[in-house]
Amino acid sequence: MTEIEILQIKYQNALNFLAGQNLVALPDALSDPGLDALSDAAFSDTTSDLSGFVLFGSTTISQQANTSFSAMNAAAQSATDPLTDEIQRTINVPFYGPLGFGKKSQQLSVAFDTGFADMWIPVGCDDCANPQYNAAASSTYRNTGNAFNVDYGLSYAEGTLAYDTISMSGLKVNNQYFGAVTDVSSNFNANPISGCLGLGFSSIATSGKPTFFENLIMQEKVEAPFFSVHLTRGKASGSKITLGGYDMSKAVGPLTWVSVISKTFWTVHFDGAVVEGNYVPGDVDAVLDTGSSFIYVSQALANSIYANILGAGPAANYSSGFFSFPCDSDPTISFSLGGHDFGLSIQDFKLGQDGYGSTNCIGGIIGLDDTFMEGIVIIGKLFRYSVRYSVFDYSHGARVGFAPSINNAQ
């Protein structure tokens, strides 16, 4: 199953969600104004330098901020998890890392996905080839018996809703709900992951329950109400996700904040693109998705973007929606998100040759069916490889921060 097929199922309800339909109500605690003060204390000056950034393992932010958010637990902290990228299968497999399940913290690999809001893991799954959770070994495991089902079209994962203690590098949530999956489609067995950890907003969760990170915030286990992501370029290892903190070593400049316009997916406004100095209007919603590889736009928008690149056209050896351009050219492309411009590195936009011996290279912006992509673009890992270290913040009405990545300083 290709990534494009997965996206078509993953975002089949996106327009309804973004229109505010069929959503689960977010817990009021996630809109507590005290979260703003916690985040502000962590980022006391993001406009001029890095002096105010919190480094994971630093003094707890609750000691710096006088907030209404119950003064934050003195034990609140942050934690970093290493992420792995399957280089040979980048188009199919999201970044993944370890997560602890149960009282004994059994370690299993899960995909970390901002375009998804549920957690699931195999439990007593006869057809699952990858490691699964031994629920019988945890005295805190409980199964509700309620059905759980995630449909990816040609792929699926189904079972029942359960809860247990879930942990990551010292951070722990008690009674975290997740799908205890007993049946999966066979193509999941080709992946190196056991399950998925959704990092989108729980308003779109199939389970109807808060996400792991939302519970970390509400149980006052993290220093700050944001998580940050660093993705390496062209390496299987070296990427990291930090919950409740910011790793200063992965950025080379200040943060630029972009407001979230829909607390469903991590969604910002896509104003348009500048391609070779020419403006291409957008005026659509942009979903920031760590589980997708490339940048996906409507076919019409893709046509407009590539029309400004000399020699560009439909790729000869790829499916519809892929474009190629002369390999010896280095077109300049930037995106405007929420009024801020972010340039793409040609190193990441240029994916490789359009077939053996071709003088044309494939571009990292891919066009999909206009009806399916009506009103949205999906911004995957390619953007964050070259453009920004990313911070996903629940405070200030929800926002995303981008800082220049160390990738471009190497």
N, C-alpha and C positions, 0 to 999 in steps of 0.2 A: 504494500500500500504506500503510495507516494505521499510526500508532505502536503501537496496540493489537495489530494483527496481527503486527508485528515483535516485540513483547514476548512474545507467545504462542509464537513460535518461539525467540527468544533464551533464554527461561527454561524451555524444555520439559524440560530435564534438571536443573532447579534443585533439586528435592526430592532426587534421587539425589546430587547434588554435596553438598548441605548435610548429607546423611546419611553422607557420607564414602565414597560409592561411585564407582567409575570415575574416580578421581583420579590425576594424575601426581604423583610424589613431588617436593616442593619441595627445592631444593638446601640442604644443611646450612648453608651459609654465611649463609643468610637467617635462621637462628635463632641465629647467633653472639652470645653475651652482650656482645661488644664493641660491637654495634650499640646496646645500651641506653645505654652510656656516651656514645656519640656524640650520641644524641638528647638525653640529659640535659644535656649540655654546651650544646646549642643552646637548650634550654628550661630554663634553670637555676631559673626561678621563674615558673611559669605560674599560680600560685594567687592572686597578689596584684597583679602589674603586668606590663608588657611588657619589663622591663629585660633579661631573659635571652634574648629572642627573637633568632634569627639573621636578619640582613638579607642578602639575596643580595648576593654580592660582598664580604662581610666577611672578617675573618681566618678561616682555615680552622679548623674545629672540631677537627681532629686535633691542633692545637697546644695545645688546651685540655684534651683528654681523654687519659688514660693507659689505652689499651684493648688487648684481646687481638686486635683486628681489624687486625692487622699494621700498627698505628700510622698507618694511612691515608696514602695518597699525598699528598705535599706539593702536588701540582698539583690536588688535589680542589677542586671548586668547586660552584657552583649556577648555574642558568640559567633565564631566564624566556622564555616564548613567548606572544605575543599570541594570543587566541582570538577567533573570529568567531561570531556568532549570526545565523542567517538569520531575522530577525524575522517575515517574511511566511510562513515555513514552519516555525515553531518545533516543531510537533508531529511533524515528520518528520526534521529534520536536527539531529544533535548539534552541540555546539560543535566547531569545527575550527580548526586552525592549521598552520603550516609545519613540515616535517620534512625533513632533508637525507639524500639517498640516494647512496651510492657514494663513491669516492675524491674526486670533484669536488663532492660535496655538492649534487646536483641538488635543488632545493626543490619539494616537492609538498605539497598540502593534504591533511591526514588528520583524521578524527574522533578525538578523545581520549575514550575510553570506559572507565569503571571497571567496567562490567558485561560486559566482554569481555576476553580474555587473549591474543589473537593479533594479529599485525601482517600486513597484506596491502596490496599495491599492484599496479596493472596493469603487466605487462611483455610487450610484443609482443601486445597484446590487440586483435584486429581490430575488435571490436564496442564498444570503450570510447571514449566521446566526450570524456571528460575527460583532462587531461594525464597521461601515464604515464612510468614510469621507463625511461630509455635505458640499459639494462644494458650494452650494447656499449661505452659510453663509460667504463666503470669497470673498471680492471685487477684490482680486488679482488673482483669479482662471481663467485660460484660457484653453480651450480644442482645440487642433489642428485639431481634426477630423481624424487624421491619425491612422491607425490600429495599435494595440499593442497586441501581443500574446506571451505567454510563455507556452511552451509545456513540461510537465513532463511525457509524455507517457500516463499513466492512469489518470493523473491529468493535469489540464490546468487552465490558467487564461487569459482572453482576454477582450479587450475593446478598448480604444483609448488613444493616447498619449496626456498628458496634462502638464501644468506647473503651479507652484504656489510657495509661500514662504514655505520653510521647515525648521524646527528648532529642535535643541537638546540642552537642558540645557544652553541656552544663545547664542549658535552659530546659525546663521541664513543664509540661502542661498535664494536669490531672484531668481525667474524664474527657479526653479529646475524642470527638466522634470521627469515625472513618468508615469506609466501606470495607467490610471483611469479605473479600471476593472469593467465590468458590468456583467460578466458571469464567474463562477468558477465551477470546478467539485465538487461534493458533499462531497468528502473526506476532502476538506479543512475546512469544517465546524466542523470537529471533533478536529481541532487544536485550541489552545487558542490565536492564532495570527490573525491579520487582513490582514497583507501583509508581504512584504519582503524589506529589505534594502541591496542591493548588495554592497560589499566592495572589489570586485575584480577590475581589471583594465577595463576601459571602452572600451578597444579594443575588448572585447567580448560581449559588451552590445547589446541586441536586439534592443533597442531604438536608438542606435548610438549616444547617448548623454553622456557627462561626469557624473560620479557618484557624489553623495552628497559630499563625502569627497574630491574628486578632485576639485569640485567647491569651497569648503572651502579653499583649498590651493590657487587656482587661484584668488579668490576674497579677498585673504589676510585676512581671518577671523581667522586663527589658528596661534599659535605661532611657530609651527614647522610642517614640512610636514610628520608627522607620526601619526599613531594611535596605541594604545597599549591595550592588552586584558589580563585580569586575570580571570581564570575560577576556581571556587571552586570545591571541590571534595565532591560528595555525599550530596549536599545541594541544595535546590531549590533557595535560595537567597544567595547573597554575591559576585557573579561574577560582573565584571565591564568592560566597555569599555571606554577608554579615548581618545578623539579626540584632537590631537595637543599637547599631553603631556604624561608624564610617572609618574605613581604612585609608588613612592619608597617604600611605605609600603607593597607592594605585592611581592617584590623580596628580596632575601637574598644574592645577589652577583652581580658581574659585568655582562654586556652583552657580548655575543659572536655573532658577525655579520656573516651572511651567505648571499652571493650574490644571487639575483634573476636572473634566467637565461632565463625567459620568462615573459614579461609584459603582461600577459593574466590573468591567475590565479596567485596567489602568489606561484611561482614555484622555487624550489631549486634543486640542484643535490643530488640524493640519491646514495652515493658511495657503501653502503652495510651495513650489520649488523654483529655484533659480538654476537654469541649465545653460552653461556657456554664456552667462550674462543675460539670458532671456528668462523673463518671469513666466511661469506656468501656474495659473490659479488652481487652487484645490478646494478650500472651504468645505472640508469633510472632517469626520472624526478619525483620529489616529489611535489605534490600539497598540500598546507597547507589550510585545509578547516574547518572553525569554524562551518559549517553547518552539518558536519558528526560526528558520534559518535566514530568510531573505526579506526583502521589502516587497509587499504585495499591494497592488493598486488595481483600479478598474482598467479594463483594456483601453478605454478611451483616454484615461490619464496617462497610461503607459505610452500610447501612441504620441501624445503631446510632448511627453518628456523626451522620447528618443528622436522625435522630429527635429529637435534642436542639437542633436549630435551628428556631426558630419559623417556620412557613410553608414549610419545605423539602419537596421532593418530587422525583420523577423529572422530568427535564427534558423539556419538551414538544417541542423541536425537535432533540434530539440522540439518539444511539443509547442502547440500554440500558446502564445503569451510570453515566450522567451524571445529576447532580442539580442543581437550581436552588433558590434561596432569594430572598427579597425584596431587591432592590438597595439599598433604603434602610436595611437592617439591617447591622450590623457584628459578627457573632458572634465570640466569642473561642475560639480553638482552640490547644491545645498538645499536643505529643507527648512521651512519656517514653521515652527511649532509654537503656538500660543504667543506669537509676536517676536520670537527669538530665532535667529538663524544658526543652523548647525551644518557644517560642511561634511561631506562624505569623502573618505580617503579613496583615491583611485586604486590603491593596493587591495582594498576590500570590495569595491564596486566591480572590478575586473575579475571575474570568476575563473577564467581559463578559456582555452581555445574552443571554438565551435566545430569540434571534430578534429581528427588527426590531420596535421599539416595545414590547417586553416590559418589564414592571416587575420581572421576575425575572432573576437573574444566575446564571451557571454557577459551580459550586464546583470547586476544584482537586483535590479528592479524588474518585477515580473507582473505581467498583466493577467488578470482573471476576469471571468464573465462579468459584464457590466451590471447585470441584474443582481448577482450575488454580492458584488462589491459596492452596490449603490450606497453612497454616503460614508464609506469607511475606507481606510487603508490599514494594513497590518505591518507594523514595523518590527522586524525580527532581529536576530543576533547580529547581522551584518552591520546595522547602524551602531550598535554598542561596541563592536570590535574596534571600530576606527574613530568613533565620534566621542563617546562619553562614558565616564564612570557614572553609574546610575543610582539614584537614591529614591526609593518609593516611600512617601511620607503620608501618614494618615492625618497629620495635623493641618491646620489652616484650610479646612475644607477639603483636604487631600491635594497633594501636589507631587510632581516628579522633579528631582534635581539632576542636572547633568554637569559634570566637570570634565575638563579635557583628560583623556585617558593616557596613562603611562605608555600604552601601546604606540602612540605616535611620537614618543620621546626616545624610542629605542631604535 
